Amino acid sequence: MAEAGLLRIGCVKYLNARPLIHGWPGEVVFDHPSALCEKLAAGQLDVALVSSFEFLRNPVYTLVDGVSISSNGPVHSVFVAHNGDLTAIEEIEVDPASQTGINLLRCLLAEMGLAPKFVFRSRLMQRAITPRLAKFFIGDQAIRFRDETEGTFQFWDLGEEWKKRTGLPFVYALWLIRPEVQSPKAIADTLRACRDNNLRELDLLIAAETEFSPDFCQFYLQQCLRYEYGGQEKEGLSAFRKLCEKHSILWHDSRLII
């Protein structure tokens, strides 16, 4: 394989990805999920940790098996902040950085018979949350918003709702490799080894964290998230694919797993 330091590798810039990329022996491009999907598609990256929806909709990539960012219940960092009954919501401001989260939200709302208007959030848009206007957050921005507004709003956690409806984990992100990259199996092995090492030494990783408290990191990384991609996670992703197909968000295709 190409040496790890020579790979053009991209990773989501959120706390949830630290156990998958910490200590990687080379330069890493950190960005939002939608931006990484665009860079991977354009050939600007060889490998990237991107939205699971990108894997579902684009059959050209090779999937790194055994590794994901998933939840098996409340995820804490993917939610709709609202004020009142969900059925009264007419508009939801959504994060343009999201891809999987937005489509999960579409599916869950459709399953409830709800179809509020989605509006992409802008820095110029400073509207307040009301019974008719909700806001959708993902990642570190979601964590900070939740902390800053504790007790002010209701939070509809999409990981929790998915678990209630399906009994399965939900897969948010996966490592994808472009088809022309040489020795993908060796790359996948290195990424799996990086994850394994970080999980073994999670206390050291948390001690090195500068943006969030150790107590929160212990809670979030150990209780809210999972980093496997095994049988249950594959069932969960398959159920998501079927819902996306049901609601005309996606069509079935084939893909390569290593």
SVG drawing of the C-alpha trace seen along z (x, -y; Angstrom):
<svg xmlns="http://www.w3.org/2000/svg" viewBox="-49 -38 54 48">
<polyline fill="none" stroke="black" stroke-width="0.4" points="0.0,0.0 0.9,-3.6 2.6,-4.6 0.0,-6.1 1.8,-9.4 1.4,-9.7 -2.3,-8.9 -4.6,-11.8 -7.0,-11.1 -9.9,-13.0 -11.9,-12.8 -14.9,-14.5 -13.8,-17.3 -16.0,-16.2 -15.2,-14.8 -16.9,-11.5 -14.2,-10.7 -11.2,-11.1 -11.0,-7.4 -10.8,-6.6 -8.1,-9.0 -6.0,-10.0 -2.4,-9.2 -2.6,-8.7 1.0,-8.9 0.4,-11.5 -1.4,-14.6 -5.2,-14.5 -7.8,-16.9 -10.4,-17.6 -13.8,-19.0 -17.5,-18.7 -19.2,-15.5 -20.7,-17.1 -17.4,-18.7 -15.5,-15.5 -18.0,-13.7 -17.4,-16.3 -13.6,-16.1 -13.7,-12.3 -16.0,-12.3 -13.7,-14.9 -10.6,-12.7 -9.0,-15.2 -8.9,-12.6 -8.0,-8.9 -9.7,-7.8 -12.3,-9.6 -14.5,-9.0 -17.8,-10.3 -21.5,-10.0 -22.9,-6.5 -25.5,-7.8 -22.6,-8.5 -21.8,-4.7 -25.4,-3.9 -25.8,-6.3 -22.4,-5.9 -21.4,-2.3 -17.8,-3.2 -16.2,-3.2 -14.7,-0.4 -15.9,-0.2 -13.5,0.5 -15.3,3.3 -15.5,3.5 -15.3,-0.3 -18.0,-2.9 -19.4,-5.7 -22.7,-4.3 -25.1,-4.6 -27.3,-2.0 -29.7,-4.4 -29.5,-8.1 -26.5,-9.6 -26.7,-13.1 -25.2,-14.9 -27.8,-14.4 -31.1,-16.0 -33.9,-18.4 -34.2,-21.2 -37.8,-22.2 -40.3,-24.0 -43.6,-22.1 -45.2,-19.3 -43.3,-17.8 -46.5,-17.7 -46.9,-21.5 -43.5,-22.1 -43.8,-23.8 -40.1,-24.5 -36.8,-22.9 -33.5,-24.7 -31.0,-22.1 -27.2,-22.0 -25.8,-22.1 -22.8,-20.1 -25.0,-17.1 -25.9,-14.3 -26.8,-11.2 -28.5,-13.1 -30.7,-15.1 -31.8,-11.9 -32.4,-10.1 -34.5,-13.0 -36.5,-12.9 -37.1,-9.2 -38.2,-9.4 -40.6,-12.3 -42.1,-10.6 -42.7,-7.5 -44.6,-9.7 -46.6,-11.3 -44.9,-14.6 -43.4,-16.8 -42.2,-20.1 -40.2,-22.4 -36.4,-22.0 -34.4,-25.3 -30.6,-25.3 -29.2,-27.3 -27.2,-30.4 -25.0,-32.5 -27.3,-35.4 -30.3,-33.5 -30.8,-34.2 -34.4,-33.1 -35.6,-31.8 -36.9,-28.4 -40.7,-28.5 -43.6,-26.0 -43.6,-26.2 -39.8,-26.5 -37.3,-23.9 -33.6,-23.5 -31.6,-20.4 -28.0,-20.0 -25.2,-17.5 -21.7,-17.0 -19.8,-19.4 -22.1,-22.2 -25.0,-20.1 -23.1,-19.3 -22.3,-22.9 -25.9,-24.1 -27.3,-21.4 -24.9,-22.5 -25.6,-26.2 -29.4,-25.9 -29.9,-23.1 -33.5,-23.2 -34.6,-25.7 -35.7,-23.4 -36.8,-19.8 -34.3,-17.6 -35.6,-14.9 -32.6,-12.6 -32.5,-10.8 -30.4,-7.9 -32.9,-7.3 -35.9,-7.5 -34.2,-5.1 -33.6,-2.5 -37.2,-2.7 -38.5,-2.2 -36.1,0.5 -34.4,2.1 -31.1,1.6 -28.0,-0.6 -27.7,-3.5 -24.6,-4.0 -23.6,-7.6 -20.2,-7.4 -17.9,-4.9 -14.4,-4.9 -14.5,-4.8 -11.7,-4.3 -11.6,-5.5 -11.5,-2.6 -8.2,-3.5 -6.3,-3.5 -3.7,-0.6 -3.8,2.0 -7.1,1.0 -7.0,4.1 -3.7,3.0 -5.2,-0.5 -8.3,0.9 -6.1,3.0 -4.2,-0.1 -7.4,-2.0 -8.8,0.9 -5.5,1.1 -5.7,-2.7 -9.2,-2.4 -8.3,0.6 -5.2,-1.2 -7.2,-4.3 -10.0,-2.3 -7.4,-0.4 -5.9,-3.7 -9.1,-5.8 -8.2,-7.3 -5.0,-8.8 -7.0,-10.1 -9.5,-11.8 -6.7,-13.2 -5.3,-14.9 -8.7,-16.4 -8.8,-20.2 -12.3,-21.1 -14.5,-19.1 -14.3,-18.0 -13.0,-14.5 -16.3,-13.6 -18.3,-14.5 -15.8,-12.6 -16.2,-9.5 -20.0,-9.7 -20.1,-10.6 -17.4,-8.3 -18.2,-5.3 -21.9,-5.5 -23.3,-7.2 -21.1,-5.9 -19.9,-2.6 -17.0,-2.1 -17.8,1.4 -19.4,2.3 -20.6,5.8 -23.8,7.7 -26.1,5.4 -24.7,2.3 -25.0,3.8 -28.6,4.7 -29.2,1.1 -27.6,-0.4 -29.7,2.0 -32.8,0.8 -31.8,-2.8 -31.3,-2.0 -34.7,-0.4 -36.3,-3.4 -34.5,-5.8 -35.7,-3.7 -39.3,-3.6 -39.3,-7.4 -37.7,-7.9 -34.4,-9.2 -32.3,-6.4 -32.2,-3.5 -30.5,-0.1 -27.0,0.5 -24.0,2.8 -20.7,2.0 -17.4,3.5 -16.5,4.3 -13.0,5.3"/>
</svg>
